[in-house]
Amino acid sequence: MKYCLHMRIDGLLWSDDTALRLLFERDPRELRIELAEKKAAGEVFIPSAGCEGFNPVTGCPGHSHHNTK
Ligand SMILES: [Zn+2]
């Protein structure tokens, strides 16, 4: 099994605006509002690209070798 690395919403909320802008190429103020809403909804992780079956609370479900690139 292989697991993807996911960014934690908590960690992102602690990051400064410059870092958020670089990571998401978006207005950090808007992003913070979205992240806070996700956190309030009980979500913990931000999905990474190409993670099938991603769960916002538990993160990557794990992938067996045949479906990873
Ligand atoms: Zn994954």
N, CA, C, O and the ligand as a Tripos MOL2 file, in Angstrom:
@<TRIPOS>MOLECULE
protein
  277   275    70     0     0
PROTEIN
NO_CHARGES

@<TRIPOS>ATOM
      1 N           0.8280   -1.2030    0.0000 N.3       1 MET1
      2 CA          0.0000    0.0000    0.0000 C.3       1 MET1
      3 C           0.8650    1.2570    0.0000 C.2       1 MET1
      4 O           1.9130    1.3290    0.6410 O.2       1 MET1
      5 N           0.3850    2.2250   -0.7360 N.am      2 LYS2
      6 CA          1.1020    3.4900   -0.8100 C.3       2 LYS2
      7 C           0.1520    4.5920   -0.3420 C.2       2 LYS2
      8 O          -1.0330    4.5770   -0.6750 O.2       2 LYS2
      9 N           0.6650    5.5310    0.4170 N.am      3 TYR3
     10 CA         -0.1850    6.6090    0.9230 C.3       3 TYR3
     11 C           0.2870    7.9710    0.4200 C.2       3 TYR3
     12 O           1.4850    8.2530    0.3880 O.2       3 TYR3
     13 N          -0.6700    8.8110    0.0290 N.am      4 CYS4
     14 CA         -0.3250   10.1580   -0.4170 C.3       4 CYS4
     15 C          -0.1280   11.0550    0.8080 C.2       4 CYS4
     16 O          -0.6940   10.8190    1.8750 O.2       4 CYS4
     17 N           0.6740   12.0670    0.6230 N.am      5 LEU5
     18 CA          0.8260   13.0670    1.6780 C.3       5 LEU5
     19 C          -0.2300   14.1410    1.4600 C.2       5 LEU5
     20 O          -0.4020   14.6400    0.3480 O.2       5 LEU5
     21 N          -0.9210   14.4840    2.5110 N.am      6 HIS6
     22 CA         -1.9380   15.5320    2.4050 C.3       6 HIS6
     23 C          -1.6080   16.6650    3.3500 C.2       6 HIS6
     24 O          -1.0580   16.4620    4.4320 O.2       6 HIS6
     25 N          -1.9580   17.8630    2.9150 N.am      7 MET7
     26 CA         -1.7530   19.0120    3.7930 C.3       7 MET7
     27 C          -2.8770   19.0480    4.8240 C.2       7 MET7
     28 O          -4.0460   18.8290    4.5060 O.2       7 MET7
     29 N          -2.4990   19.3240    6.0410 N.am      8 ARG8
     30 CA         -3.4930   19.4410    7.1080 C.3       8 ARG8
     31 C          -4.0750   20.8530    7.0980 C.2       8 ARG8
     32 O          -3.3510   21.8350    6.9370 O.2       8 ARG8
     33 N          -5.3910   20.9370    7.2720 N.am      9 ILE9
     34 CA         -6.0650   22.2320    7.2970 C.3       9 ILE9
     35 C          -5.5180   23.0900    8.4380 C.2       9 ILE9
     36 O          -5.2990   24.2890    8.2680 O.2       9 ILE9
     37 N          -5.3000   22.4740    9.5930 N.am     10 ASP10
     38 CA         -4.7100   23.1860   10.7410 C.3      10 ASP10
     39 C          -3.3950   23.8580   10.3760 C.2      10 ASP10
     40 O          -3.1670   25.0290   10.6790 O.2      10 ASP10
     41 N          -2.5380   23.0870    9.7170 N.am     11 GLY11
     42 CA         -1.2260   23.5900    9.3360 C.3      11 GLY11
     43 C          -1.3440   24.7770    8.3990 C.2      11 GLY11
     44 O          -0.5940   25.7470    8.5120 O.2      11 GLY11
     45 N          -2.3020   24.6920    7.4620 N.am     12 LEU12
     46 CA         -2.4810   25.7820    6.5010 C.3      12 LEU12
     47 C          -2.9920   27.0400    7.1880 C.2      12 LEU12
     48 O          -2.5900   28.1500    6.8390 O.2      12 LEU12
     49 N          -3.8730   26.8670    8.1600 N.am     13 LEU13
     50 CA         -4.4040   28.0260    8.8710 C.3      13 LEU13
     51 C          -3.3090   28.7460    9.6550 C.2      13 LEU13
     52 O          -3.4160   29.9420    9.9290 O.2      13 LEU13
     53 N          -2.2600   28.0140   10.0130 N.am     14 TRP14
     54 CA         -1.1420   28.6170   10.7370 C.3      14 TRP14
     55 C          -0.1150   29.2300    9.7930 C.2      14 TRP14
     56 O           0.7530   29.9900   10.2230 O.2      14 TRP14
     57 N          -0.2120   28.9030    8.5080 N.am     15 SER15
     58 CA          0.7590   29.4440    7.5470 C.3      15 SER15
     59 C           0.4870   30.9230    7.2970 C.2      15 SER15
     60 O          -0.6370   31.3950    7.4710 O.2      15 SER15
     61 N           1.5330   31.6540    6.8840 N.am     16 ASP16
     62 CA          1.2910   33.0700    6.6160 C.3      16 ASP16
     63 C           0.7340   33.2770    5.2040 C.2      16 ASP16
     64 O           0.7540   32.3720    4.3700 O.2      16 ASP16
     65 N           0.2480   34.4690    4.9660 N.am     17 ASP17
     66 CA         -0.4220   34.7740    3.6990 C.3      17 ASP17
     67 C           0.4670   34.5210    2.4860 C.2      17 ASP17
     68 O          -0.0020   34.0460    1.4510 O.2      17 ASP17
     69 N           1.7430   34.8380    2.6180 N.am     18 THR18
     70 CA          2.6670   34.6460    1.4950 C.3      18 THR18
     71 C           2.7340   33.1720    1.1050 C.2      18 THR18
     72 O           2.7020   32.8310   -0.0780 O.2      18 THR18
     73 N           2.8270   32.3080    2.1050 N.am     19 ALA19
     74 CA          2.9040   30.8710    1.8400 C.3      19 ALA19
     75 C           1.6060   30.3720    1.2050 C.2      19 ALA19
     76 O           1.6390   29.5770    0.2660 O.2      19 ALA19
     77 N           0.4760   30.8340    1.7090 N.am     20 LEU20
     78 CA         -0.8160   30.4010    1.1640 C.3      20 LEU20
     79 C          -0.9670   30.8480   -0.2870 C.2      20 LEU20
     80 O          -1.4690   30.1040   -1.1290 O.2      20 LEU20
     81 N          -0.5260   32.0720   -0.5670 N.am     21 ARG21
     82 CA         -0.6410   32.5990   -1.9260 C.3      21 ARG21
     83 C           0.2040   31.7620   -2.8980 C.2      21 ARG21
     84 O          -0.2120   31.4800   -4.0220 O.2      21 ARG21
     85 N           1.3830   31.3790   -2.4440 N.am     22 LEU22
     86 CA          2.2670   30.5640   -3.2780 C.3      22 LEU22
     87 C           1.6870   29.1730   -3.5250 C.2      22 LEU22
     88 O           1.7380   28.6480   -4.6370 O.2      22 LEU22
     89 N           1.1420   28.5980   -2.4770 N.am     23 LEU23
     90 CA          0.6300   27.2300   -2.5790 C.3      23 LEU23
     91 C          -0.6290   27.1430   -3.4340 C.2      23 LEU23
     92 O          -0.7640   26.2330   -4.2520 O.2      23 LEU23
     93 N          -1.5490   28.0840   -3.2490 N.am     24 PHE24
     94 CA         -2.8630   27.9640   -3.8810 C.3      24 PHE24
     95 C          -3.1110   28.9620   -5.0030 C.2      24 PHE24
     96 O          -4.0790   28.8410   -5.7530 O.2      24 PHE24
     97 N          -2.2180   29.9590   -5.1110 N.am     25 GLU25
     98 CA         -2.3830   31.0130   -6.1140 C.3      25 GLU25
     99 C          -3.7720   31.6340   -6.0340 C.2      25 GLU25
    100 O          -4.4420   31.8570   -7.0430 O.2      25 GLU25
    101 N          -4.1750   31.9040   -4.8030 N.am     26 ARG26
    102 CA         -5.4960   32.4970   -4.5470 C.3      26 ARG26
    103 C          -5.3790   33.5490   -3.4580 C.2      26 ARG26
    104 O          -4.3580   33.6500   -2.7780 O.2      26 ARG26
    105 N          -6.4360   34.3260   -3.3020 N.am     27 ASP27
    106 CA         -6.4930   35.3210   -2.2370 C.3      27 ASP27
    107 C          -6.4930   34.6000   -0.8860 C.2      27 ASP27
    108 O          -7.4340   33.8690   -0.5750 O.2      27 ASP27
    109 N          -5.4450   34.8020   -0.0830 N.am     28 PRO28
    110 CA         -5.3300   34.0880    1.1890 C.3      28 PRO28
    111 C          -6.4890   34.3540    2.1490 C.2      28 PRO28
    112 O          -6.8420   33.4920    2.9540 O.2      28 PRO28
    113 N          -7.0780   35.5410    2.0630 N.am     29 ARG29
    114 CA         -8.1950   35.8410    2.9860 C.3      29 ARG29
    115 C          -9.3930   34.9570    2.6870 C.2      29 ARG29
    116 O         -10.0070   34.3980    3.5960 O.2      29 ARG29
    117 N          -9.7220   34.8360    1.4030 N.am     30 GLU30
    118 CA        -10.8210   33.9410    0.9840 C.3      30 GLU30
    119 C         -10.5270   32.5080    1.3780 C.2      30 GLU30
    120 O         -11.3850   31.7900    1.8900 O.2      30 GLU30
    121 N          -9.2910   32.1150    1.1250 N.am     31 LEU31
    122 CA         -8.8650   30.7490    1.3960 C.3      31 LEU31
    123 C          -9.0030   30.4160    2.8820 C.2      31 LEU31
    124 O          -9.4640   29.3350    3.2470 O.2      31 LEU31
    125 N          -8.5990   31.3540    3.7240 N.am     32 ARG32
    126 CA         -8.6960   31.1280    5.1690 C.3      32 ARG32
    127 C         -10.1440   30.8990    5.6020 C.2      32 ARG32
    128 O         -10.4230   30.0610    6.4580 O.2      32 ARG32
    129 N         -11.0600   31.6600    4.9950 N.am     33 ILE33
    130 CA        -12.4770   31.4940    5.3260 C.3      33 ILE33
    131 C         -12.9350   30.0870    4.9410 C.2      33 ILE33
    132 O         -13.6120   29.4110    5.7150 O.2      33 ILE33
    133 N         -12.5550   29.6530    3.7270 N.am     34 GLU34
    134 CA        -12.9120   28.3060    3.2720 C.3      34 GLU34
    135 C         -12.3230   27.2310    4.1660 C.2      34 GLU34
    136 O         -12.9960   26.2650    4.5250 O.2      34 GLU34
    137 N         -11.0570   27.4120    4.5220 N.am     35 LEU35
    138 CA        -10.3860   26.4210    5.3590 C.3      35 LEU35
    139 C         -11.0330   26.3450    6.7360 C.2      35 LEU35
    140 O         -11.2080   25.2610    7.2920 O.2      35 LEU35
    141 N         -11.3870   27.5110    7.2820 N.am     36 ALA36
    142 CA        -12.0200   27.5420    8.6000 C.3      36 ALA36
    143 C         -13.3830   26.8380    8.5470 C.2      36 ALA36
    144 O         -13.7790   26.1580    9.4930 O.2      36 ALA36
    145 N         -14.0950   27.0140    7.4190 N.am     37 GLU37
    146 CA        -15.3910   26.3450    7.2670 C.3      37 GLU37
    147 C         -15.2160   24.8310    7.1920 C.2      37 GLU37
    148 O         -15.9790   24.0770    7.7950 O.2      37 GLU37
    149 N         -14.2110   24.4020    6.4510 N.am     38 LYS38
    150 CA        -13.9340   22.9650    6.3480 C.3      38 LYS38
    151 C         -13.5950   22.3960    7.7160 C.2      38 LYS38
    152 O         -14.0880   21.3390    8.1110 O.2      38 LYS38
    153 N         -12.7490   23.1150    8.4240 N.am     39 LYS39
    154 CA        -12.3410   22.6670    9.7490 C.3      39 LYS39
    155 C         -13.5550   22.5560   10.6590 C.2      39 LYS39
    156 O         -13.7040   21.5840   11.4010 O.2      39 LYS39
    157 N         -14.4310   23.5760   10.5930 N.am     40 ALA40
    158 CA        -15.6330   23.5740   11.4250 C.3      40 ALA40
    159 C         -16.5340   22.3910   11.0750 C.2      40 ALA40
    160 O         -17.2780   21.8970   11.9220 O.2      40 ALA40
    161 N         -16.4620   21.9370    9.8100 N.am     41 ALA41
    162 CA        -17.2750   20.8030    9.3710 C.3      41 ALA41
    163 C         -16.6140   19.4750    9.7400 C.2      41 ALA41
    164 O         -17.1430   18.4060    9.4340 O.2      41 ALA41
    165 N         -15.4620   19.5470   10.3930 N.am     42 GLY42
    166 CA        -14.8020   18.3300   10.8580 C.3      42 GLY42
    167 C         -13.7520   17.7840    9.9010 C.2      42 GLY42
    168 O         -13.1970   16.7100   10.1360 O.2      42 GLY42
    169 N         -13.4720   18.5250    8.8090 N.am     43 GLU43
    170 CA        -12.4680   18.0530    7.8650 C.3      43 GLU43
    171 C         -11.0610   18.3350    8.3920 C.2      43 GLU43
    172 O         -10.8360   19.3220    9.0920 O.2      43 GLU43
    173 N         -10.1290   17.4670    8.0510 N.am     44 VAL44
    174 CA         -8.7700   17.5740    8.5760 C.3      44 VAL44
    175 C          -7.7480   17.8100    7.4660 C.2      44 VAL44
    176 O          -6.7670   18.5290    7.6570 O.2      44 VAL44
    177 N          -7.9880   17.1920    6.2950 N.am     45 PHE45
    178 CA         -6.9990   17.2300    5.2130 C.3      45 PHE45
    179 C          -7.5180   17.8930    3.9500 C.2      45 PHE45
    180 O          -8.7200   17.9060    3.6830 O.2      45 PHE45
    181 N          -6.5930   18.4430    3.1800 N.am     46 ILE46
    182 CA         -6.8610   18.9680    1.8460 C.3      46 ILE46
    183 C          -6.4230   17.8910    0.8510 C.2      46 ILE46
    184 O          -5.3170   17.3630    0.9610 O.2      46 ILE46
    185 N          -7.2800   17.5630   -0.1180 N.am     47 PRO47
    186 CA         -6.9030   16.4860   -1.0520 C.3      47 PRO47
    187 C          -5.6900   16.8470   -1.9030 C.2      47 PRO47
    188 O          -5.5000   18.0110   -2.2550 O.2      47 PRO47
    189 N          -4.8740   15.8580   -2.2290 N.am     48 SER48
    190 CA         -3.8070   16.1020   -3.1950 C.3      48 SER48
    191 C          -4.2650   15.5270   -4.5260 C.2      48 SER48
    192 O          -5.0920   14.6170   -4.5630 O.2      48 SER48
    193 N          -3.7300   16.0550   -5.6090 N.am     49 ALA49
    194 CA         -4.1670   15.6660   -6.9460 C.3      49 ALA49
    195 C          -3.9930   14.1680   -7.1680 C.2      49 ALA49
    196 O          -2.9640   13.5920   -6.8180 O.2      49 ALA49
    197 N          -5.0050   13.5520   -7.7500 N.am     50 GLY50
    198 CA         -4.8870   12.1570   -8.1520 C.3      50 GLY50
    199 C          -5.0450   11.1490   -7.0350 C.2      50 GLY50
    200 O          -4.7410    9.9710   -7.2220 O.2      50 GLY50
    201 N          -5.5170   11.5890   -5.8680 N.am     51 CYS51
    202 CA         -5.7230   10.6330   -4.7800 C.3      51 CYS51
    203 C          -7.1410   10.0920   -4.8760 C.2      51 CYS51
    204 O          -8.1020   10.7940   -4.5630 O.2      51 CYS51
    205 N          -7.2680    8.8590   -5.3040 N.am     52 GLU52
    206 CA         -8.5950    8.2590   -5.4480 C.3      52 GLU52
    207 C          -9.1270    7.8000   -4.1060 C.2      52 GLU52
    208 O          -8.4120    7.1860   -3.3150 O.2      52 GLU52
    209 N         -10.3960    8.1050   -3.8590 N.am     53 GLY53
    210 CA        -11.0270    7.6680   -2.6220 C.3      53 GLY53
    211 C         -10.6160    8.5110   -1.4280 C.2      53 GLY53
    212 O         -10.7490    8.0920   -0.2790 O.2      53 GLY53
    213 N         -10.1110    9.7160   -1.7190 N.am     54 PHE54
    214 CA         -9.6830   10.6110   -0.6450 C.3      54 PHE54
    215 C         -10.8150   10.8830    0.3380 C.2      54 PHE54
    216 O         -11.9650   11.0730   -0.0570 O.2      54 PHE54
    217 N         -10.4760   10.8980    1.6130 N.am     55 ASN55
    218 CA        -11.4420   11.2150    2.6570 C.3      55 ASN55
    219 C         -10.9340   12.4240    3.4320 C.2      55 ASN55
    220 O          -9.8180   12.3940    3.9500 O.2      55 ASN55
    221 N         -11.7410   13.5020    3.5210 N.am     56 PRO56
    222 CA        -11.2600   14.7340    4.1620 C.3      56 PRO56
    223 C         -10.9830   14.5880    5.6550 C.2      56 PRO56
    224 O         -10.3200   15.4420    6.2440 O.2      56 PRO56
    225 N         -11.4760   13.5320    6.2670 N.am     57 VAL57
    226 CA        -11.2360   13.3440    7.7020 C.3      57 VAL57
    227 C         -10.0480   12.4180    7.9460 C.2      57 VAL57
    228 O          -9.2100   12.6890    8.8050 O.2      57 VAL57
    229 N          -9.9800   11.3280    7.1900 N.am     58 THR58
    230 CA         -8.9120   10.3510    7.4330 C.3      58 THR58
    231 C          -7.7710   10.4540    6.4240 C.2      58 THR58
    232 O          -6.7260    9.8310    6.6050 O.2      58 THR58
    233 N          -7.9690   11.2480    5.3510 N.am     59 GLY59
    234 CA         -6.9100   11.4150    4.3550 C.3      59 GLY59
    235 C          -6.9130   10.3080    3.3190 C.2      59 GLY59
    236 O          -7.9600    9.7920    2.9310 O.2      59 GLY59
    237 N          -5.7070    9.9570    2.8790 N.am     60 CYS60
    238 CA         -5.5500    8.9560    1.8150 C.3      60 CYS60
    239 C          -5.9720    7.5710    2.3120 C.2      60 CYS60
    240 O          -5.5700    7.1470    3.3950 O.2      60 CYS60
    241 N          -6.7910    6.8650    1.5080 N.am     61 PRO61
    242 CA         -7.2070    5.5210    1.9060 C.3      61 PRO61
    243 C          -6.1080    4.4900    1.6650 C.2      61 PRO61
    244 O          -6.2130    3.3520    2.1220 O.2      61 PRO61
    245 N          -5.0580    4.8820    0.9510 N.am     62 GLY62
    246 CA         -4.0020    3.9360    0.5890 C.3      62 GLY62
    247 C          -4.2790    3.3710   -0.7960 C.2      62 GLY62
    248 O          -5.4320    3.1310   -1.1550 O.2      62 GLY62
    249 N          -3.2310    3.1600   -1.5680 N.am     63 HIS63
    250 CA         -3.3960    2.6360   -2.9160 C.3      63 HIS63
    251 C          -2.4920    1.4380   -3.0890 C.2      63 HIS63
    252 O          -1.3270    1.4530   -2.6910 O.2      63 HIS63
    253 N          -3.0520    0.3900   -3.6940 N.am     64 SER64
    254 CA         -2.1890   -0.7620   -3.9520 C.3      64 SER64
    255 C          -1.3350   -0.4520   -5.1760 C.2      64 SER64
    256 O          -1.6710    0.4280   -5.9690 O.2      64 SER64
    257 N          -0.2340   -1.1750   -5.3240 N.am     65 HIS65
    258 CA          0.7850   -0.8250   -6.3170 C.3      65 HIS65
    259 C           0.2840   -0.7040   -7.7420 C.2      65 HIS65
    260 O           0.8430    0.0680   -8.5210 O.2      65 HIS65
    261 N          -0.7710   -1.4550   -8.1140 N.am     66 HIS66
    262 CA         -1.1830   -1.4610   -9.5230 C.3      66 HIS66
    263 C          -1.8620   -0.1950   -9.9800 C.2      66 HIS66
    264 O          -1.9370    0.0460  -11.1850 O.2      66 HIS66
    265 N          -2.3720    0.6440   -9.0590 N.am     67 ASN67
    266 CA         -3.0200    1.8740   -9.5250 C.3      67 ASN67
    267 C          -2.2740    3.1500   -9.1660 C.2      67 ASN67
    268 O          -2.8490    4.2380   -9.1930 O.2      67 ASN67
    269 N          -1.0040    3.0220   -8.8340 N.am     68 THR68
    270 CA         -0.2000    4.2340   -8.6300 C.3      68 THR68
    271 C           0.6950    4.4400   -9.8380 C.2      68 THR68
    272 O           1.0940    3.4900  -10.5110 O.2      68 THR68
    273 N           0.9960    5.6930  -10.0960 N.am     69 LYS69
    274 CA          1.8030    6.0020  -11.2740 C.3      69 LYS69
    275 C           3.2780    5.7880  -10.9880 C.2      69 LYS69
    276 O           4.1150    5.9990  -11.8660 O.2      69 LYS69
    277 ZN         -3.9050    8.7120   -1.9630 Zn       70 ZN70
@<TRIPOS>BOND
     1     1     2 1
     2     2     3 1
     3     3     4 2
     4     3     5 am
     5     5     6 1
     6     6     7 1
     7     7     8 2
     8     7     9 am
     9     9    10 1
    10    10    11 1
    11    11    12 2
    12    11    13 am
    13    13    14 1
    14    14    15 1
    15    15    16 2
    16    15    17 am
    17    17    18 1
    18    18    19 1
    19    19    20 2
    20    19    21 am
    21    21    22 1
    22    22    23 1
    23    23    24 2
    24    23    25 am
    25    25    26 1
    26    26    27 1
    27    27    28 2
    28    27    29 am
    29    29    30 1
    30    30    31 1
    31    31    32 2
    32    31    33 am
    33    33    34 1
    34    34    35 1
    35    35    36 2
    36    35    37 am
    37    37    38 1
    38    38    39 1
    39    39    40 2
    40    39    41 am
    41    41    42 1
    42    42    43 1
    43    43    44 2
    44    43    45 am
    45    45    46 1
    46    46    47 1
    47    47    48 2
    48    47    49 am
    49    49    50 1
    50    50    51 1
    51    51    52 2
    52    51    53 am
    53    53    54 1
    54    54    55 1
    55    55    56 2
    56    55    57 am
    57    57    58 1
    58    58    59 1
    59    59    60 2
    60    59    61 am
    61    61    62 1
    62    62    63 1
    63    63    64 2
    64    63    65 am
    65    65    66 1
    66    66    67 1
    67    67    68 2
    68    67    69 am
    69    69    70 1
    70    70    71 1
    71    71    72 2
    72    71    73 am
    73    73    74 1
    74    74    75 1
    75    75    76 2
    76    75    77 am
    77    77    78 1
    78    78    79 1
    79    79    80 2
    80    79    81 am
    81    81    82 1
    82    82    83 1
    83    83    84 2
    84    83    85 am
    85    85    86 1
    86    86    87 1
    87    87    88 2
    88    87    89 am
    89    89    90 1
    90    90    91 1
    91    91    92 2
    92    91    93 am
    93    93    94 1
    94    94    95 1
    95    95    96 2
    96    95    97 am
    97    97    98 1
    98    98    99 1
    99    99   100 2
   100    99   101 am
   101   101   102 1
   102   102   103 1
   103   103   104 2
   104   103   105 am
   105   105   106 1
   106   106   107 1
   107   107   108 2
   108   107   109 am
   109   109   110 1
   110   110   111 1
   111   111   112 2
   112   111   113 am
   113   113   114 1
   114   114   115 1
   115   115   116 2
   116   115   117 am
   117   117   118 1
   118   118   119 1
   119   119   120 2
   120   119   121 am
   121   121   122 1
   122   122   123 1
   123   123   124 2
   124   123   125 am
   125   125   126 1
   126   126   127 1
   127   127   128 2
   128   127   129 am
   129   129   130 1
   130   130   131 1
   131   131   132 2
   132   131   133 am
   133   133   134 1
   134   134   135 1
   135   135   136 2
   136   135   137 am
   137   137   138 1
   138   138   139 1
   139   139   140 2
   140   139   141 am
   141   141   142 1
   142   142   143 1
   143   143   144 2
   144   143   145 am
   145   145   146 1
   146   146   147 1
   147   147   148 2
   148   147   149 am
   149   149   150 1
   150   150   151 1
   151   151   152 2
   152   151   153 am
   153   153   154 1
   154   154   155 1
   155   155   156 2
   156   155   157 am
   157   157   158 1
   158   158   159 1
   159   159   160 2
   160   159   161 am
   161   161   162 1
   162   162   163 1
   163   163   164 2
   164   163   165 am
   165   165   166 1
   166   166   167 1
   167   167   168 2
   168   167   169 am
   169   169   170 1
   170   170   171 1
   171   171   172 2
   172   171   173 am
   173   173   174 1
   174   174   175 1
   175   175   176 2
   176   175   177 am
   177   177   178 1
   178   178   179 1
   179   179   180 2
   180   179   181 am
   181   181   182 1
   182   182   183 1
   183   183   184 2
   184   183   185 am
   185   185   186 1
   186   186   187 1
   187   187   188 2
   188   187   189 am
   189   189   190 1
   190   190   191 1
   191   191   192 2
   192   191   193 am
   193   193   194 1
   194   194   195 1
   195   195   196 2
   196   195   197 am
   197   197   198 1
   198   198   199 1
   199   199   200 2
   200   199   201 am
   201   201   202 1
   202   202   203 1
   203   203   204 2
   204   203   205 am
   205   205   206 1
   206   206   207 1
   207   207   208 2
   208   207   209 am
   209   209   210 1
   210   210   211 1
   211   211   212 2
   212   211   213 am
   213   213   214 1
   214   214   215 1
   215   215   216 2
   216   215   217 am
   217   217   218 1
   218   218   219 1
   219   219   220 2
   220   219   221 am
   221   221   222 1
   222   222   223 1
   223   223   224 2
   224   223   225 am
   225   225   226 1
   226   226   227 1
   227   227   228 2
   228   227   229 am
   229   229   230 1
   230   230   231 1
   231   231   232 2
   232   231   233 am
   233   233   234 1
   234   234   235 1
   235   235   236 2
   236   235   237 am
   237   237   238 1
   238   238   239 1
   239   239   240 2
   240   239   241 am
   241   241   242 1
   242   242   243 1
   243   243   244 2
   244   243   245 am
   245   245   246 1
   246   246   247 1
   247   247   248 2
   248   247   249 am
   249   249   250 1
   250   250   251 1
   251   251   252 2
   252   251   253 am
   253   253   254 1
   254   254   255 1
   255   255   256 2
   256   255   257 am
   257   257   258 1
   258   258   259 1
   259   259   260 2
   260   259   261 am
   261   261   262 1
   262   262   263 1
   263   263   264 2
   264   263   265 am
   265   265   266 1
   266   266   267 1
   267   267   268 2
   268   267   269 am
   269   269   270 1
   270   270   271 1
   271   271   272 2
   272   271   273 am
   273   273   274 1
   274   274   275 1
   275   275   276 2
@<TRIPOS>SUBSTRUCTURE
     1 MET1         2 RESIDUE 1 A MET
     2 LYS2         6 RESIDUE 1 A LYS
     3 TYR3        10 RESIDUE 1 A TYR
     4 CYS4        14 RESIDUE 1 A CYS
     5 LEU5        18 RESIDUE 1 A LEU
     6 HIS6        22 RESIDUE 1 A HIS
     7 MET7        26 RESIDUE 1 A MET
     8 ARG8        30 RESIDUE 1 A ARG
     9 ILE9        34 RESIDUE 1 A ILE
    10 ASP10       38 RESIDUE 1 A ASP
    11 GLY11       42 RESIDUE 1 A GLY
    12 LEU12       46 RESIDUE 1 A LEU
    13 LEU13       50 RESIDUE 1 A LEU
    14 TRP14       54 RESIDUE 1 A TRP
    15 SER15       58 RESIDUE 1 A SER
    16 ASP16       62 RESIDUE 1 A ASP
    17 ASP17       66 RESIDUE 1 A ASP
    18 THR18       70 RESIDUE 1 A THR
    19 ALA19       74 RESIDUE 1 A ALA
    20 LEU20       78 RESIDUE 1 A LEU
    21 ARG21       82 RESIDUE 1 A ARG
    22 LEU22       86 RESIDUE 1 A LEU
    23 LEU23       90 RESIDUE 1 A LEU
    24 PHE24       94 RESIDUE 1 A PHE
    25 GLU25       98 RESIDUE 1 A GLU
    26 ARG26      102 RESIDUE 1 A ARG
    27 ASP27      106 RESIDUE 1 A ASP
    28 PRO28      110 RESIDUE 1 A PRO
    29 ARG29      114 RESIDUE 1 A ARG
    30 GLU30      118 RESIDUE 1 A GLU
    31 LEU31      122 RESIDUE 1 A LEU
    32 ARG32      126 RESIDUE 1 A ARG
    33 ILE33      130 RESIDUE 1 A ILE
    34 GLU34      134 RESIDUE 1 A GLU
    35 LEU35      138 RESIDUE 1 A LEU
    36 ALA36      142 RESIDUE 1 A ALA
    37 GLU37      146 RESIDUE 1 A GLU
    38 LYS38      150 RESIDUE 1 A LYS
    39 LYS39      154 RESIDUE 1 A LYS
    40 ALA40      158 RESIDUE 1 A ALA
    41 ALA41      162 RESIDUE 1 A ALA
    42 GLY42      166 RESIDUE 1 A GLY
    43 GLU43      170 RESIDUE 1 A GLU
    44 VAL44      174 RESIDUE 1 A VAL
    45 PHE45      178 RESIDUE 1 A PHE
    46 ILE46      182 RESIDUE 1 A ILE
    47 PRO47      186 RESIDUE 1 A PRO
    48 SER48      190 RESIDUE 1 A SER
    49 ALA49      194 RESIDUE 1 A ALA
    50 GLY50      198 RESIDUE 1 A GLY
    51 CYS51      202 RESIDUE 1 A CYS
    52 GLU52      206 RESIDUE 1 A GLU
    53 GLY53      210 RESIDUE 1 A GLY
    54 PHE54      214 RESIDUE 1 A PHE
    55 ASN55      218 RESIDUE 1 A ASN
    56 PRO56      222 RESIDUE 1 A PRO
    57 VAL57      226 RESIDUE 1 A VAL
    58 THR58      230 RESIDUE 1 A THR
    59 GLY59      234 RESIDUE 1 A GLY
    60 CYS60      238 RESIDUE 1 A CYS
    61 PRO61      242 RESIDUE 1 A PRO
    62 GLY62      246 RESIDUE 1 A GLY
    63 HIS63      250 RESIDUE 1 A HIS
    64 SER64      254 RESIDUE 1 A SER
    65 HIS65      258 RESIDUE 1 A HIS
    66 HIS66      262 RESIDUE 1 A HIS
    67 ASN67      266 RESIDUE 1 A ASN
    68 THR68      270 RESIDUE 1 A THR
    69 LYS69      274 RESIDUE 1 A LYS
    70 ZN70       277 GROUP 0 **** ****
